[in-house]
Amino acid sequence: MTRETAAINARRSGNATAVRPVSPEGPYWDLELLTPADVCALLKVKKSWLYDAVENGALEAIRLGKQLRFRPSALIRYLDERASNGNGGG
């Protein structure tokens, strides 16, 4: 569980002190799948943007029946690929 996921879960439960995030170095850290609402909250984007990003292949998603879920590593990879080093986009 990422720190951001832990924060979301803490806000949902109303108990920020009871959440203990799993270290990213732990063997199961990437199994804590995120919902579209979680991803929207983390990236501060609208659901329509998220669904467009999934549909055009920019962001990897896992489809479980009709539900979409996201691996934390997929979000990290997406952000790393789009990170600017400050030299004007190149």
Wavefront OBJ file of the C-alpha trace (Angstrom):
o trace
v 0.000 0.000 0.000
v 1.452 3.350 -0.945
v 1.441 6.268 1.440
v -1.138 7.951 -0.776
v -3.369 4.878 -0.693
v -2.988 4.706 3.065
v -4.022 8.341 3.313
v -7.096 7.713 1.150
v -8.054 4.683 3.235
v -7.504 6.662 6.441
v -9.774 9.440 5.207
v -12.435 6.882 4.305
v -12.287 5.225 7.712
v -11.836 8.475 9.607
v -8.803 7.107 11.443
v -5.495 8.359 10.068
v -3.423 6.820 12.872
v -4.662 3.242 12.387
v -3.270 2.917 8.851
v 0.177 1.406 8.480
v 1.404 1.493 4.874
v 3.283 -1.472 3.460
v 6.763 -0.583 2.307
v 7.201 -0.410 -1.497
v 10.094 -2.822 -0.974
v 7.720 -5.427 0.494
v 6.794 -8.403 -1.677
v 3.119 -7.506 -2.034
v 3.152 -3.716 -2.283
v 1.889 -3.753 -5.881
v -1.110 -5.970 -5.082
v -2.954 -3.099 -3.404
v -5.015 -2.251 -6.473
v -6.428 1.241 -6.717
v -9.943 2.119 -7.818
v -10.624 4.843 -10.382
v -11.731 7.105 -7.511
v -8.404 6.471 -5.735
v -6.429 7.320 -8.876
v -8.474 10.457 -9.534
v -7.853 11.622 -5.975
v -4.119 10.908 -6.190
v -3.614 12.577 -9.570
v -6.258 15.256 -8.979
v -7.964 14.561 -12.301
v -11.542 13.936 -13.396
v -12.799 10.438 -14.091
v -13.386 11.336 -17.735
v -9.654 12.124 -18.105
v -8.744 8.846 -16.432
v -11.006 6.770 -18.676
v -9.638 8.568 -21.759
v -6.059 7.816 -20.634
v -6.916 4.138 -20.236
v -8.755 3.956 -23.556
v -5.914 5.523 -25.548
v -3.357 3.249 -23.866
v -1.490 5.943 -21.978
v -2.278 4.423 -18.581
v -2.295 0.699 -17.860
v -5.403 -0.658 -16.137
v -6.608 -4.051 -15.027
v -10.137 -5.001 -15.958
v -11.945 -7.207 -13.440
v -15.286 -7.858 -15.060
v -16.700 -4.376 -15.646
v -14.481 -2.806 -13.005
v -11.153 -1.061 -13.607
v -8.296 -1.294 -11.134
v -4.816 0.183 -11.237
v -1.453 -1.009 -9.940
v 0.544 1.612 -8.048
v 3.537 0.716 -10.235
v 1.520 1.611 -13.357
v 0.866 5.094 -11.963
v 4.522 5.528 -11.037
v 5.572 4.424 -14.529
v 3.039 6.769 -16.150
v 4.255 9.741 -14.104
v 7.940 8.917 -14.647
v 7.417 8.736 -18.421
v 5.854 12.190 -18.399
v 8.136 13.892 -15.896
v 9.863 16.978 -17.203
v 13.450 17.636 -16.315
v 12.883 21.369 -16.679
v 14.623 21.890 -20.023
v 11.511 22.730 -22.022
v 10.066 19.281 -22.678
v 12.943 17.390 -24.195
l 1 2 3 4 5 6 7 8 9 10 11 12 13 14 15 16 17 18 19 20 21 22 23 24 25 26 27 28 29 30 31 32 33 34 35 36 37 38 39 40 41 42 43 44 45 46 47 48 49 50 51 52 53 54 55 56 57 58 59 60 61 62 63 64 65 66 67 68 69 70 71 72 73 74 75 76 77 78 79 80 81 82 83 84 85 86 87 88 89 90
